[in-house]
């Protein structure tokens, strides 16, 4: 009996092994693309008539009523005393928040900031039933025989198209800023639907693939058949999806955040053993420095910093009510992210280190974009739409990206993704750089570092015509 039992077990082992081998032999998937998502996000029923595809100029404008309403709310703000010596460990510190509000009321010049916002040409156009807002900047001059390369740049939450205002001149006019003008860009920065001045979807299920499909249509409508795409935060995912939808149109993908949502056995093993045996898992010294001890720099950090994401992925409208009603609440919620995502160490400072890397004018301009457009709730819903089915369940998460990819890895990003992990998703990484400094809001915080990295990446792709070898 024992022999027959052993025989059966052996047979089972062979069957399992055989199945595994067959699976690996036949599962070398053909290069799949992500289906374009044809949605209609307008109010009510989709009309029978064709969509109006005109591109209309747009300017940021606010009325006196809106501003006096804002100042009334700022005057009536109620503050809570912070705990002694709590700095930013409990969230924003209201002693510092009072200073911000006082600056907002007495020194911040919104009219001047509106002029700055309007210094780049802005437009709106209807796509899939909603108005899409975008900034479109052409180079002031082009050297003989050179053409501008279209570059789509996508922001995230709680940012806006304004994050790119410092990097735009470096890309559209590099020579005037001491950068190489071998490649010059024409920059297109849209607002994600539900953010800033892009209309919010009126229907459920508008996720990153929907946004990528809308932006793909936008680029084609602007006459760009081939273009580069760049993003961090949600811009990372939207641009990744775009490269999966239209690999023959995206010449290159540049990311300053590259998260991998599909975790395999090797990754789990590398978390356990990577500190001791970095070479075995393709880790560099810098990877080890940024990732370990993993409990502290990985797991605990995510738990401590992701409460907002849990709320926004489950009940965005509830907390959104308060934020949309109170400018001070909105500022507190957004500023806390600009503190910790720029540098986690800033939590140990009374003022959250906010003015070390940014100035209040820039921070308040971003907050004002959320306030005057009333978009905080719709911006937060994007988390629910992207995460409600669970992490790792969607088709785009299972597909790789074949488009030439450049990754700028900033040291103060909340979560570090080593190249060895990114490679599993982005199979064609042509440049991966550990940046010397900077955090999550790279374009606003370190525009020159990011611009240089984009320029060298595009240089590589163009020189070797890499997009043709996909």
N, C-alpha and C positions, 0 to 999 in steps of 0.2 A: 504493500500500500504506500509506504514511504517513497519508493522508487517512482510509482506512478504520480504521486503528488509532486515530487521534485521535477518529474518530466513535464507535468502540466505547468508548473511555475516557470521552468526554463522556456517552454513554448510561449508562455505569456510575455516573458522578457523579450524573446526574439520578435514577437508580434509588435510589441511596443516600439522596440528599436527600429524595426522595419518601417512602421508607420511614421516614426520621426524622420527617418532617412528619406522616405518617399515625400513627406511633407516638405522637407527642405529642398529636395531636388525640383519639385514642381511649384514651389511657392515663390520662386524668383519672379516676383511680379513684373509684368510688362509695365513700362513707364506710364502710369495712369495720370490723367489730369483731373482736376476738381471741376465738377460741372458748374457752369455759370449760373448764378441764381437769379432767375427772372421773377422779380417780385413786383407788387404794387402796394405802396405804403401810404397812399393818400387817404383822405377821409371817405368813409362810405364805400359805395360801389365804384368799381373802375368804369369810367366813362367809355363809350364806344369810339369816340373821336381820337385821332392820333395825338400824341403828346406834343406840346409846344416846345420845340428844342432850342428856342432862342437863348442866346447868352446875353444877360442884361448887366450893365455896370451897377455896382453897389457901393454905397458909402455908409460908414457907421455914423448914425445920428441919434442923439437923445434929446428928449424934450425937457423944458424947464420943469414941467409937472413931475416927470420921472425923477429928476434930481432933487426937487424939494421933498418928494416922498421919501427918497433915500435919506436925506439929511434929518428929516423928522424921525425916522426909525433909528438912525445913529444916535440922535439926541436922547431917545427914550430907552436906550439899551440898558439891560440889567446885567450886572456882572456878579460872579461868585468869587469869594475870596479863595485863592489857591492854598493848598497845604504848605506849611513852612518847608523851605528847602526842597520843594518837589520838582523844581525846574520844568522840564518837558516830559517827565516820566509818566504823568497821568494824562498826557495829551497837552494841548496848548496851555500855557501859563497865562492866566487872565491879567496879571500885572502888566505883562508885555502886550497883551491884547488891547488893554486900555490905551497904551501908547500908540498902537497901530490905528485905533479908532480916532484918537485925537489928531494924528497926522492926516488921516482920511478926511476929517471934517475941516481942518484948518489949513493944511498945506497942499494936499494932493490936488493937482490941477487936471481934472478930467478932460476939460476942453483941449488942453495942450496934448494930452494922451490920444484923444480922438484924432487930432491932426497927425500924430505919429502913426496911428493905425491906418489912416487914409493916405499915407505917403506912398504905399504900394497899391497898384491897381487891384480892385476886388470886384467879383462878379457873382451872379447867381444864375442857375439854370435848373430846369425841372428834370429830374431823372427818376423813373419808376414812381411817379406820383408825388414826389416831395422836392422842395427847393433846396438845391445844394449850393452852399457858399464856398468860394475859394479865392485865394490870393494868387495872382499870376504875374510873375516878374520876369521881364526879358532883360538880357544884358544891355547895359548902356552903350557898349561898343564891342565890335568883334574884329579881331585881326584878320587881315586879308586871307581869303580862302578857308576860313574856319566857320563852322556852324555851331549853334548852341545845342547842347544835349539836354533834352527834356528830363527833369527830375521831379518825381512826385514825392512830397515829404508829408508824412502823416503823424499827427500828435497823438496823445493819449489822455487819460484821466488822472488828475484833475487839471490838465493843461488845456491849451487851445492853440490855434494857428499862430497866436502872438509869440509862442515859444521860439519860432523860427526867424523872428525879425532881426536878430543879431547875426545869424548865419547867412541869411539871404545875400547880403552884399559880398560876402566872402566867396560865394559860389557864382554869382552873376557877374562879378567884377573882381576876380582874384588878384590881378596885377596891381590894382590900386591899394591892395591890402598886403602887399609883400608876398603873395602866394604865386605859384606857377600858373601861367595862363594857358598851359597846353590844352586844358579842357575847361570850357566855359559852359555854364548851365543856364537853362531857362527853368525857373522854379515854380512849381504848382503846389500850393499848400491848401488843401480843402479842410473844411470843418467836418468832422464825422457827423452824420445825421443824428440830431438830438444833442449836439454840442454847438456852442457859440451861435453863429448866425445861419447854420444849416437847419432846415425844418426837422422837427422830430417825427419819426415814424408814427403813424396813427394806429398801426396794427402790431400784434405780438409777433415774435420770432425774428426780429431784425437783428442778426448777429454779425460776426466778423466777416463771414462769407458774403452776406448781403452787402455790407459796406464795401468789400473788395470788388464786388460785381458793379456797384454804383460808380466806384472810382475808375474802374476799367472803362465803363461807358463814358465817363467824363473825359478821360485821356483820348479816347477815340474821337469823341465829339470835338475836342480841341485840335484834332488832326495829327495826333501823335500815334503812329503805328508801332514805334519802338521807343522805349523809355527806360529810365532807371527808377528804382523805388527805394525809399529810405524811411525807417521808422524805429521808434522805441516805444515802450509801453504798449497800448492797444495798436499803435502804428506798426509794431513788430508783427502782430498777428494778422492785421489787415493786409500788410504788404506781403507777408508770407503766403497768405491765401491767394493774393493776386498773382504771385509767381506760380502758384499751383494751377490757377485757372487759365492763365495765358502765358505759359513758359516761352512761347515763340515771340511774344511782344515785350516781355521784361528782359532787358539786356543784362541787368545785374541788380542784385538785391543787397542793400547795405543796412545793417542793423546795429543799434547800440543797446539792444537787449535781445537775447536769444534764449528763450526758455524752452525746455523740452518737456512735453506733457506725457509722452509715452515712455515709461520707465521699464527697462529690461533687466534681466538677471545680472548682466555684467555691471550695470550701474549700481545695483544694490550691493554687489560684491565690492565695487570700487569705493563705496561709502564706508564699508567695514574695514577694508585692507589698504585703501589708497594712500593713507598716511605713512604706512610702513613700507609699502611696495609701489611707489608712485609710477615707476617705469613700466611696470606690468600693465597699468591701465592707461598709459599714454599721458600721465599728468606731468606738467611742468612744476618747477619749484613754486612759482607764483600761484598755480592752482591750489597746491597744498596749503600755502599761506592763507589764501582766501576762503578755503572750504573747511579747514579743520581747526579745532575740534568740531566735528560735524553736528553733534547734538546742540552745541551752543551757536555755531554759525549757520547751521541749516535749520534743524527742526524747531528749536526754541524761538529762533528769530522769526520764522514763518508764523508760529503760533502767536507771538507777541505783536506782530505787525499786520496781521491779516484780518482783524476783526471787522474792519470797514468792508472788506470784500465779502465776508460772510453775510453781513447785513444787506449789501447791495445785490448779492446774488440770490437773496431770498425775499426780502421785503423792502425794496428800494423806495416805494412811494410813501411809506409811513415816515421814515426819518426825513425823507425829501421834503415833506410838508413844512417841517420846522425850518429847514435850511432855505427854502424858497420864500419864507415869510420874514426871515431875519437876516439882514446883511451881516450882522456881527457873528451870528451863528455860522453863516456861510464862510466868512473869512476864517473863523476858528478852525472849521473842518478842513478847509483847503490848505491853510498855512501850516498846519501840523504835518501834512504830507510833504510840503516843500522843505520842512526842517529835517524830518527823519530820513527821507529818501535822498537827501543831498549828502547827509553824513549821519549815521546812527549815533555817533559820539555827541552830536549837537543836543541830544536829549539831556546831557549833563549841564547845559547852559540855561541861565534864566531867560534868555531871549531866543532860545532854540537855534542860535547861530544864524538866524534868517538873513541878517544883513552882512554876513561875511561873504556870501557868494552872490547875493542878489541885492537890488535896492527896492525900497518900498514902492516906488513908482511902478516898477515892472510887476511886482507881486500884486499890487492893487489893480493894475490894468487887467491882469488875468482874471482876478476876482470880479471886476466890473463886467467883463465879457459874460461871465456866468450870471451876474445879477441882472443886467439890463436885458438880456435875452431870455431870462427866466428858465434856463435850461438845466438846472442842477438835477431835477428829478429824471428827466429823459436821459441825461448823461449817465446817471447811476444805473438805469435800467439795462444798459448795455452789458453789465455784469450778469444780470439774471439771464438775459438772452443767450449769452455765451456759455454760462456754466450750469444752466438748469438741467441739462441732460447728464451732467456728471463729467469729470475730467477723463479724457482718453476715450470717449465714446463716439466722437464725431469723425466723419470720413476724412476731413482735412488733417486730423491728428494722426491718422494711420498712414497717410501718404508722405513720401519724402519730397524734398525740393531739389530739382536738378539745375536750377538757374545758378550761374556764378554768384557766390555769396561772399560778402565782406563783413566781418564782425569786429566792432570796436568794443572791447570789454572794459568798462569803467570800474575802478576799484571799489567805489562806494555804492554800487548797485546792491539792492537788498539781497538778491540771490545770485551767486556766481555759477555760470555754466561753463565748464571747461570745454576746450575744443574737441576733446575726445568724445564728449557727450553730444555736442552740437553736430558733429560729423555724421551721426546716425540719422539725423533729420535732414541736414543740409549736406548733400553728398558731394557738393562741388565748392568747398570753401577755398577761395583763392587768397584771402588775407584774413588773419586773425591777430589782432593786436591787443596786448595788455596796455591800457592807457595809463599815463603817469599819475593822473588825478581826475577827480570828478565823480559825479553820481548819476542819479536817475534822469534828471532834466538836462541832459548833456548839451543840447543845442542852445539852451538859454544860459547854462552855467559855464560851459567851455566851448564856445562857438568855434574858436580857431582850431583847437585840437580835433574837433569833430570834422570840420571842413577839410583839414589836411588829410584826415583818414579817408574821407569820401573821395577826394581828389586822387590820392595814390591808388585807391581801389579801382576807380574808373580807368585810370591810366593803365593798370594791369590788364583789365578786361579788354580795353580798346587795342592795346599793343598786340595782344595775342588773339584778338578777335574771338574771345572765349565763348561768346553767346552763340557763335556759329557751330561750336563743337558740342553743343548740348546733346 
